[in-house]
């Protein structure tokens, strides 16, 4: 089953970051499983990267399509990419977005921390050095 994803730039009074959101849940209870990623670690183009992130509480499904201010003076969000993904198991996802196309691996650590690795489709299958 293909689900949707979105990557938002969250410009916040507490500091800017990326919100990586994957559509999860059920038809009766849809939600966005969300991780915060440091802005300097995640490129705004389709290249491979590795960074640390933090899992956030689930977000409302409306953020798949929303851009603009966030209530309670929490800043604003701007969409960087959106598309669909396939869950491959073991924290691996195949992203098919307008910008990001490739393999996303989320390795959960303690206390909501996560290691995030993205391998661009154009680099899949290349030997690493």
PEGI-V91034 format. One record per pair of residues at least 24 apart in sequence whose C-alpha atoms are under 6 Angstrom apart, sorted by the first residue. I is the first residue (numbers start at 1). GAP is how many residues later the second one is. Records with the same first field share a line. If there is no record, write none. Layout:
BEGIN
I->GAP, GAP
END
This chain:
BEGIN
2->83, 84
3->81, 82
4->79, 80, 81
5->77, 78, 79
6->58, 75, 76
7->73, 74
8->69, 70, 71, 72
9->68, 69
10->66, 67
11->64, 65
12->62, 63
31->29, 30
32->26, 27, 29
33->25
34->24
46->53, 54, 74
47->73
48->70, 71, 72
49->68, 69
50->66, 67
51->65
52->62, 63, 64
53->60, 61
54->58, 59, 60
55->57
END
